[in-house]
């Protein structure tokens, strides 16, 4: 299963009803000067589309925007160090948790970077492209996001607080998509869980526990 490193979130999350992700970003930039668009611009200029947004930003994209200074990115193997070096030369503070995971503090924005292995690159191949102001931004596809959330909930590396947030995120994703239990979506989620290391039986057990209950 995909293991996500425990990353410390410095800034609190909060909900802004009726606000789109781009409007949320504009508001936060006005309030605290966080350079979200600039940070994503650096990512795009350095590694192109070899990443996807996961975590709170991805959940917010598909459900209700949750304002947060944290942006979690999955990075294709071979591009992680290049991006770290670029942010370092841009004056960002780099806190490396391992050779494949780091926190990048760029202004008041926290980017949490996770390099994924080639066998997980399929997560980047079916991404959803959108705009953040005049910058492109790429989100993890929804069924893949749900599978990753399930995988994270089952990971022993997650804290109780992180697991609870993952469960709340799952509830929001389910509430906002009445078609999530369709055979097409269930098959897609099962396929992703299996690619992340679950057996067929275990993937079906997880789907039954988290989606079909």
Secondary structure, 3 states (H helix, E strand, C coil): CCCCCCCCCCCCCEECCCCCHHHHHHHHHHHHCCCHHHHHHHHHHHHCCCEEEEHHHHHHHHCCCEECCEEEEEEECCCHHHHHHHHHHCCCEEEECCCCEEEEEECCEEEEEEEECHHHCHHHHCCEEEEECCEEEEECCHHHHHHHHHHHHCCCCCCHHHHHHHHHHHHHHHHCCCCCCCHHHHHHHHHHHHHCCCCHHHHHHHHHHHCCC
